[in-house]
Amino acid sequence: MKVSDFVAFFPGDGAAPPPAAFAALPRIFADGLHAQAVRAEQLGGATLFRTAPPDGRVFRFFARDGSWVVVKGLMVDVRARQPQVDLEGLLDDLVQGAEPDLNRYEGTFAAAAWDARARRGWAFNDQVSLLNLYYGEFDGGLYVASTALPLAAALGLEPSREGLQEFLVRGCILAPASAFAGLARLDVGQHVRFEAGRCRVGQHWRAYKEPAPHRRLDDAAAAIASVIADRVRRFDAVSGPMVFDLTGGYDSRLLASGAHFAGVKPTVTVNGPRDLPDVVVSKQVAAAAGWPMLYFDTDRLDGRPIDPEMRRELTFRTNGEIVFSDVYNQQFSRPVLAERFNLHAGGVGGEFVRYYPWSQEFFGIGRRRKANVENVLRYRVLQGRFPPADLFERPWYPALRARLHAQIDAICASAPGTLTNQQLDAVHVWKFSSGTSLYMSALFNWFPTCLPLLTAGFVEAGIETPWRLRLSTALDRRLIGMLAPRAADVVTIYGGPASPLRLATVPLHLRQTMRQCGHLVAKVDSVLGTGRLRRWAVPTRAPARKDHLLTPEFRDFLTPEKMRSRGLYAMPGLRRVLAGSDDEWAARGGLIQRIATVEQVCRELRFEPGPELLG
């Protein structure tokens, strides 16, 4: 399956020819992604570059009288009876001059449009910004792109300070930052309008909803179930057949149950070693519910080592904004699924029907006051360990911390008078712009993916649910029991079944409650910053050896003296981190893979940074 990327340029000057960067893009896409480009076209004064012709389903294009619209991904109309989006009608809405109703479109998509008469450009994506869309002002106009690294290489950009700081600490980057200086990523609910040489970022959707009048769990479950079924039916009508992720927790089971209820007859899939709890439980659920399953044993996948060519391609696919090896297994499993199905559905987003986004607020839940930003920062955003201080010449962590604190504070302050849990739901939506959207965007060209539990409709249905009905997993369990009763009785990886509490299941629910108490202890410990109780409450596994990654070539690639990115680090600290046996590298695997990703990006940009880049 070929899914195209696009790069568009909206000129500030109507007489401007296509910029020189477009001449370099075919070579960059061919070398980095093995993509054969359709030549760049000048359409109505704007320039559009594509890597494959439109397929009419997950890459669509419409042009008329010099105006045009291009859509990568899956876009559904949630206001019309038929979910298919008429691109001619969409273009009409965009060129009429008034603000279009962008919230009638949901899905997983990135879009750009050009109004040749008004010389106005548009860029927008789905409300939760799941499919990345980048923009930046260069060459006297605005570039808009569905992928960043090829454009950054063509423009000769440097890595961005904000992106590097976040990536080295978190392993991913939060919108609106990107890995490249001058390129921004559309944030939650945003769109870009470019006219008369001015770029204006607008907001057409916010993750805030007033509480619904639900008094009973069944009322909330009925409202949410109807949204799940509706969105799954719309995705299936536009792009079926679909295959659904199924793991051992609640969220993927909730989505597959919704598909079952909607009459979509889900086929489910899971990846992992045979003894992985997620795999064991998901097989039991599929058998109980009668859902066909496709299982990929990651111990038996291709398993070939990551060589320089593969590392380069994975870095281009991830844009250097998540660790390149995070998508290693999917390069083998996703194309196999694409042979039988048109669309993959991931089960991410179920957090909005339980307490997860705001559990660290403790006794402040449901109060009309500013949420505790410090707790969010400690437990939800910067919960990992900072790289060793001697790895860098200068202390830049306080600047990163202050910037992220300000971003969270701004989200919480953007809706005065709201409840603490409403603010923290909005923060959690923003958090999906890092790991989830970056991961999904990296995989999309192998096999198109949608996340029905992160559509605007589902998120709104979750966050308008009164917080008291989300204080446990009871709403999750009621939903699954309502949508697919046979799937609900199988125990989750947390210890209890996904069904409402009954006398026969009390021991199982007690076991799950004990585990939840352990996580609560760890949460308190993390917020307090001691780190002592967490090791007792939540057992940790030794890091797994990744033999496909730990090769002699990889060690040579990270020889400190040969690295283009070595100027970012203090040489003694870099040598210490990159010393030791394979087992010692495995123990430091997360940090070493981040260092390797940064090194590969610097090689693609042909850039040698100094310590000042980090601040």
Order of alpha helices (4+ residues) and beta strands (2+ residues): beta-alpha-beta-beta-beta-beta-alpha-beta-beta-beta-beta-alpha-alpha-beta-beta-beta-alpha-beta-alpha-beta-alpha-beta-alpha-alpha-beta-alpha-alpha-alpha-alpha-beta-alpha-alpha-alpha-alpha-alpha-alpha-alpha-alpha-alpha
